[in-house]
Amino acid sequence: MKIGLQHLRKISNHTAGVHALQVFIACDLEDETLSRFFVLSAYDGDEKHQYNVLSHTHTTVVPEFVWEKTTRELRRLTYTNIYQPLCVRTLRRYLQEDKNILLRKERPRVRVTQRTEAHSGRTQGSKLKVPAPGENMAAGFLSLRSSLFYCRKHVAPTAAVPAHTPTAVTSLRAAASTRGAFPHDENYCLDLVRTRDYEGFLCSLLLPPAARRSSLALRAFNVELAQAGGAVKDSVSQKTAGLMRMQFWRDAVEDIFRDKPPPQPIAAELWRAVNNHSLTKRWMMRIITEREKDMEDRGHRSLQELEVYSENTQSSLLYLLLECLGVRDVHADHAASHVGKAQGIVTCLRATPYHSTRRRKVYLPTDLCMLHGASQEDFLRGSSEQRVRDVVYDVASQAHVHLQHARSFSKNVPPAASPAFLCTVALEDFLQRVRTVDFDVFHASLQKRNPLLAIQLYLRSWRSSY
């Protein structure tokens, strides 16, 4: 690989800097036969050549990588006699391990039993005990399923139903919808948002209790889609996996609105939010579609294109948050549109140092870069020259304009909608800090978290304003 990297640097005329050669090898085993086995190589995130081991076909976008007959035969023998058997043995081993796990007999950890009052015959409570040995995992899951139903019935009694009737075996989803029988789903979303979207996590904590859990589910959904797109941008070989994840969420949203959520924590919480607040499917699908388009991994050609991306992602999320708060108002939607655009623009600005140093990409509007004579190399070097500051100034100014425009509707926006716009506190804080450092987006102080943000958010929520 070292020789290949040196060769690519030479033909690409790269004499300095950090460059990466990625080699991705994948194989699929179906019915004891390899259905797919290929090798993909990329240089600095751009695909250079691909070799299909099964059909022995080699395609390349670099003329210098065209294999001669001797090289092609050597590669064929190497992959056929060494890597192909190794791939088959590895896949068989993993399949056997998974099979052993599925067929393993294991005692369930808990069982819930009922206590009945002798004089009235009413169910009074439940207790835990270790089950008798010899029960397999299927029996454990069945006992847990019925136990969850009975736990829910103890907390919120309804009309008496005989235990032996089919009604007693209700679905797990019905048990979870009313009283939250699966706290690990909520905790999963909470931990994900706290780790990946800390500002959104703080804003969600300040929402009314009835909307807080649904807000975390929506933000976790947004984070999951952003991570799928980010994985593709980090590695060209992940694009197929990213598209598969997007298709999973597109199908999951359809199933959620058909009242058949897939067994996934975020999907389960989304299903609960949809049932409790009658959320609009169109906003979720719009976020998925826009995130999928973003996988093409190219910069925004204009500021208007960045605004469209922000509207379809951040604004759509705010529309859903307003529905969680029970607000369906045209003025609130108009304000959410501008706040979402401001948030998308600020996010692009804040991520510029990461994109420049880690991904070697520039996503700021190309038209503004050309207007001020700032090249991609200026951003990749982390330059603080005036032309780079001018680009940052124009982008930050547009975000500020959207914030001011959103606040111009504050007199007509219902007070109940204000908690959905708490994110404006973090946006305003970043714009103020970037102004303080004279629009040097690479300044070290901009990469630090504001320790007073939580207090500022609390004060803004107390004033019921944005």
ABEGO torsion letter per residue (X at the ends): XAAAAAAAAAAAGBABEBBBBBBBBBBBBBGGBBABBBBBBBBGGBBABBBBAAAGBBBBABAAABBBAAAAAAAAAAAAAAAAAAAAAAAAAAAAAAAAAAABBBBBABBBBBBBBAAAGBBABBBBBBBBBGBBAAAAAAAAAAAAAAAAAAABBBBBBBAABAAABBBAAAAAAAAGABAAAAAAAAAAAAAABAAAAAAAAABBAAAAAAAAAAAAAAAAAAAAAAAAAABAAAAAAAAAAAAAAAAAAAAAAAGBBBBBAAAAAAAAAAAAAGBBAAAAAAAAAAAAAAAAGBBBABAAAAAAAAAAAAAAAAAAAAAAAGBBBAAAAAAAAAAAAAAAAAAAAAAAAAAAAAAGBBABBAAAAAAAGBBAAAAAAGBABAAAAAAAAAAAAAAAAAAAAAAAAAAABBAAAAAAAAAAAAAAAAAAAAAAAGGBAABAAAABBBAAAAAAAAAAAAAGBX
